[in-house]
Amino acid sequence: MGQLMQFIEAKGVRFPAVGLGTWELRGRDCTRLVQQAIKLGYRHFDTAQMYGNEREVGEGVRASGVRREEIFVVTKVSPDNLAPRALERSVKDSVGQLRLGEIDLLLLHWPNKGVPLQETIEALVGVKRDGLVRQIGVSNYTAALLEEADRLAEHRLVCNQIEMHPFLDQSKVVNACRALDVAVVAYTPIARGGARHDAVLTRVGEAHGKTAAQVSLRWLVQQGIGVIPRTSRVERLSENIDIFDFELSESEMQQIAALARPDGRIVDWSWSPVWD
């Protein structure tokens, strides 16, 4: 299966480059999938208050028999919980749902224009100071928002989780992250399955004996970007982590980057910021 011990790093914090996204996974199916993923070598799991499955993710980790310190668990604060008291209360609830002790990485899931960013960041830093979480970061932050948040957090942010795949140009926010030593983690890294049907990704994959989806993931990881593909199928778990035994050429990397298009964004809500 190739090497599994591949990491990304920011501000001295290392975490596995490939994780399992758990959006839409529910109940026993979620718990079983987390257990199976751990058996296959996954050590990075992504959940959120909005997903309603923190308890099941925690159960899967505990049932795996793998030592807690080997697993990197990420959860995200709902945009409805960004006022200071709500943030602190919701994070304590997340800790209680997961039952894994400290949260490894806590992210602000989305910006919320209705709450002053300074107040939210102070509360975020506070839950880290109080030992509820080990590391803090953000999600869906534009370059300008990230720069402001990182300044307010006194440069403690270690991650910006964003939509990223070959069909969306995110170079502006990626460059901002790199300038601040903030890790980029890509959600929807296979474009919700769209990568599987792309002719360029398929052709590149055939040259390496890999699937188009694996090429999409490898393209990101090879740039030092983490990926958290979501799947409900066990066979996809193996496929998604088996990306460390081949390397894309510079020409292939450029061909894939050229797939980006203006309408490539998949995830966009009424509360989304004005994107870069």
C-alpha positions as CSV (number, residue, x, y, z in Angstrom):
1,M,0.0,0.0,0.0
2,G,3.0,2.3,0.0
3,Q,4.1,4.6,2.8
4,L,1.3,5.7,5.1
5,M,3.5,7.9,7.4
6,Q,3.2,11.1,5.4
7,F,2.6,14.4,7.2
8,I,2.0,18.0,6.6
9,E,3.4,20.6,9.0
10,A,2.8,24.2,10.1
11,K,4.2,26.2,13.0
12,G,6.0,23.0,14.2
13,V,2.7,20.9,14.3
14,R,2.6,17.8,12.2
15,F,-0.5,15.8,11.2
16,P,-1.2,13.1,8.7
17,A,-1.6,14.4,5.1
18,V,-4.6,12.0,4.4
19,G,-7.6,12.0,6.6
20,L,-11.1,10.8,6.5
21,G,-13.9,13.3,6.1
22,T,-17.1,12.3,7.9
23,W,-19.7,14.7,6.6
24,E,-23.0,12.8,6.1
25,L,-21.8,9.7,7.9
26,R,-24.2,8.7,10.6
27,G,-24.8,6.2,13.4
28,R,-23.2,2.7,13.5
29,D,-22.1,3.1,9.9
30,C,-20.0,6.1,10.8
31,T,-18.4,4.3,13.8
32,R,-17.6,1.2,11.8
33,L,-16.1,3.2,9.0
34,V,-13.8,5.0,11.4
35,Q,-12.7,1.7,12.9
36,Q,-12.1,0.2,9.4
37,A,-10.1,3.3,8.4
38,I,-7.9,3.0,11.4
39,K,-7.2,-0.7,10.5
40,L,-6.1,0.5,7.0
41,G,-3.7,3.1,8.4
42,Y,-5.7,6.3,8.7
43,R,-4.8,8.4,11.7
44,H,-6.5,11.7,10.9
45,F,-10.3,12.1,11.3
46,D,-12.4,15.2,10.5
47,T,-15.8,15.9,12.0
48,A,-17.8,19.0,13.0
49,Q,-20.5,20.2,15.3
50,M,-22.7,20.7,12.1
51,Y,-22.3,17.1,11.1
52,G,-24.0,15.7,14.2
53,N,-21.6,12.7,14.4
54,E,-18.9,13.7,16.9
55,R,-20.1,10.9,19.3
56,E,-19.9,8.2,16.6
57,V,-16.4,9.3,15.4
58,G,-15.2,9.2,19.0
59,E,-16.7,5.7,19.5
60,G,-14.9,4.5,16.4
61,V,-11.6,5.8,17.6
62,R,-12.0,4.3,21.1
63,A,-13.2,0.9,19.7
64,S,-10.1,0.7,17.4
65,G,-7.7,-0.2,20.2
66,V,-5.1,2.2,18.8
67,R,-3.5,4.5,21.3
68,R,-5.3,7.9,21.5
69,E,-2.0,9.8,21.0
70,E,-1.6,8.2,17.6
71,I,-4.9,9.6,16.3
72,F,-5.4,13.2,15.1
73,V,-9.0,14.3,15.5
74,V,-10.3,17.6,14.1
75,T,-13.7,19.1,14.8
76,K,-15.2,22.5,13.8
77,V,-17.2,25.1,15.6
78,S,-20.6,25.9,14.0
79,P,-21.0,29.4,12.7
80,D,-23.9,29.7,15.1
81,N,-21.6,29.3,18.0
82,L,-19.0,32.0,17.3
83,A,-20.0,34.4,20.1
84,P,-17.6,33.9,23.0
85,R,-19.9,32.1,25.5
86,A,-21.5,30.0,22.8
87,L,-18.1,29.0,21.5
88,E,-16.8,27.9,24.9
89,R,-20.0,26.1,25.7
90,S,-20.1,24.3,22.3
91,V,-16.5,23.2,22.5
92,K,-17.0,21.7,26.0
93,D,-20.0,19.9,24.4
94,S,-17.8,18.6,21.6
95,V,-15.2,17.4,24.0
96,G,-18.0,15.5,25.9
97,Q,-19.4,14.1,22.6
98,L,-16.0,12.8,21.4
99,R,-14.9,11.5,24.8
100,L,-11.3,11.5,23.6
101,G,-9.8,14.1,26.0
102,E,-8.4,17.2,24.3
103,I,-9.4,17.9,20.7
104,D,-6.3,17.8,18.5
105,L,-7.3,20.6,16.2
106,L,-10.3,22.9,16.5
107,L,-11.4,25.0,13.5
108,L,-13.9,27.8,13.1
109,H,-16.1,26.1,10.4
110,W,-17.2,29.3,8.6
111,P,-16.8,33.0,9.1
112,N,-19.8,34.8,10.7
113,K,-20.2,38.5,9.8
114,G,-22.6,38.9,12.7
115,V,-20.0,38.3,15.4
116,P,-16.8,40.5,15.7
117,L,-13.8,38.4,14.6
118,Q,-11.8,39.7,17.5
119,E,-14.3,38.3,20.0
120,T,-14.4,34.9,18.3
121,I,-10.6,34.6,18.0
122,E,-10.1,35.6,21.7
123,A,-12.6,32.8,22.7
124,L,-10.8,30.4,20.3
125,V,-7.4,31.2,21.9
126,G,-9.1,30.8,25.3
127,V,-10.3,27.2,24.8
128,K,-6.7,26.4,23.7
129,R,-5.3,28.1,26.8
130,D,-7.8,26.2,29.0
131,G,-6.6,22.8,27.6
132,L,-9.8,21.8,25.8
133,V,-7.9,21.8,22.5
134,R,-4.3,21.3,21.4
135,Q,-4.3,23.4,18.2
136,I,-6.5,26.0,16.6
137,G,-7.3,27.0,13.0
138,V,-10.0,28.2,10.7
139,S,-12.0,26.9,7.7
140,N,-13.4,28.6,4.6
141,Y,-11.3,31.8,5.3
142,T,-10.3,34.0,2.4
143,A,-6.8,35.4,2.3
144,A,-7.8,38.7,3.9
145,L,-9.8,37.0,6.6
146,L,-7.0,34.6,7.4
147,E,-4.5,37.3,7.7
148,E,-6.7,39.2,10.1
149,A,-7.5,36.1,12.2
150,D,-3.9,35.0,12.4
151,R,-2.8,38.5,13.6
152,L,-5.6,38.5,16.2
153,A,-4.6,35.0,17.3
154,E,-1.0,36.1,17.7
155,H,0.1,33.7,15.0
156,R,-1.2,30.6,16.7
157,L,-3.4,29.4,13.8
158,V,-2.1,26.2,12.2
159,C,-4.7,25.3,9.6
160,N,-7.1,26.7,7.0
161,Q,-9.4,24.0,5.7
162,I,-10.8,25.0,2.3
163,E,-12.5,23.5,-0.7
164,M,-9.8,22.5,-3.1
165,H,-9.5,20.2,-6.1
166,P,-8.2,20.4,-9.6
167,F,-11.3,22.3,-10.9
168,L,-11.0,25.3,-8.6
169,D,-8.1,27.8,-8.5
170,Q,-7.3,28.5,-4.8
171,S,-3.8,29.9,-5.4
172,K,-4.5,33.2,-3.7
173,V,-5.5,31.7,-0.4
174,V,-2.9,29.0,-0.6
175,N,-0.2,31.6,-1.0
176,A,-1.6,33.5,2.0
177,C,-1.5,30.3,4.1
178,R,2.1,29.6,3.1
179,A,3.2,33.2,3.9
180,L,1.7,32.7,7.4
181,D,3.0,29.1,7.9
182,V,-0.6,27.9,8.0
183,A,-1.3,24.4,6.7
184,V,-3.9,24.0,3.9
185,V,-6.3,21.0,4.2
186,A,-8.5,20.4,1.2
187,Y,-12.1,19.2,1.6
188,T,-13.9,17.8,-1.4
189,P,-10.5,16.9,-2.8
190,I,-12.1,14.6,-5.4
191,A,-14.7,17.2,-6.3
192,R,-17.5,15.0,-4.8
193,G,-16.6,12.3,-7.3
194,G,-16.2,14.6,-10.3
195,A,-12.5,13.9,-10.5
196,R,-13.3,10.2,-11.4
197,H,-14.8,11.2,-14.7
198,D,-12.2,13.7,-15.9
199,A,-10.3,12.7,-19.0
200,V,-7.0,14.3,-18.0
201,L,-7.0,12.8,-14.6
202,T,-7.9,9.4,-16.0
203,R,-5.1,9.5,-18.6
204,V,-2.5,10.5,-16.0
205,G,-3.8,7.8,-13.7
206,E,-3.4,5.1,-16.4
207,A,0.2,6.1,-16.9
208,H,0.8,5.3,-13.2
209,G,-1.6,2.4,-12.7
210,K,-3.8,4.6,-10.5
211,T,-7.4,5.9,-10.6
212,A,-8.3,9.5,-11.5
213,A,-9.4,10.0,-7.9
214,Q,-5.9,8.9,-6.6
215,V,-4.3,11.4,-9.1
216,S,-6.5,14.2,-7.8
217,L,-5.4,13.4,-4.2
218,R,-1.8,13.0,-5.1
219,W,-1.8,16.3,-6.9
220,L,-2.8,18.0,-3.7
221,V,-0.6,16.1,-1.3
222,Q,2.4,16.6,-3.6
223,Q,1.9,20.3,-3.1
224,G,2.1,19.9,0.7
225,I,-1.7,20.1,1.0
226,G,-3.6,17.8,3.3
227,V,-6.7,16.0,2.0
228,I,-9.8,14.6,3.8
229,P,-11.8,12.7,1.2
230,R,-15.2,11.5,2.5
231,T,-16.5,8.1,1.6
232,S,-19.0,5.7,2.9
233,R,-17.5,2.7,1.1
234,V,-14.8,0.6,2.6
235,E,-13.1,-0.1,-0.8
236,R,-12.7,3.6,-1.4
237,L,-10.9,3.9,2.0
238,S,-8.1,1.8,0.7
239,E,-8.0,3.6,-2.6
240,N,-7.9,7.1,-1.1
241,I,-4.9,6.4,1.1
242,D,-2.9,4.5,-1.4
243,I,-1.2,7.5,-3.0
244,F,2.3,7.5,-1.6
245,D,3.9,5.0,-4.0
246,F,3.9,7.2,-7.2
247,E,4.9,10.8,-8.1
248,L,3.4,13.1,-10.7
249,S,5.9,14.8,-13.1
250,E,6.0,18.6,-13.3
251,S,4.3,18.4,-16.7
252,E,1.5,16.3,-15.2
253,M,1.1,18.7,-12.2
254,Q,0.7,21.6,-14.7
255,Q,-1.8,19.7,-16.8
256,I,-3.9,19.1,-13.8
257,A,-3.6,22.7,-12.5
258,A,-4.9,23.8,-15.9
259,L,-8.3,22.1,-15.2
260,A,-9.3,24.9,-12.9
261,R,-12.4,26.9,-14.2
262,P,-14.3,29.9,-13.0
263,D,-17.4,27.9,-12.0
264,G,-15.4,25.2,-10.3
265,R,-16.6,25.9,-6.8
266,I,-18.9,23.2,-5.4
267,V,-19.6,24.4,-1.8
268,D,-21.2,27.8,-1.5
269,W,-23.8,29.0,0.9
270,S,-25.7,32.2,1.8
271,W,-23.3,32.7,4.7
272,S,-20.1,32.2,2.6
273,P,-17.6,35.0,2.5
274,V,-16.9,36.9,-0.7
275,W,-14.4,34.4,-2.2
276,D,-11.0,35.2,-3.5
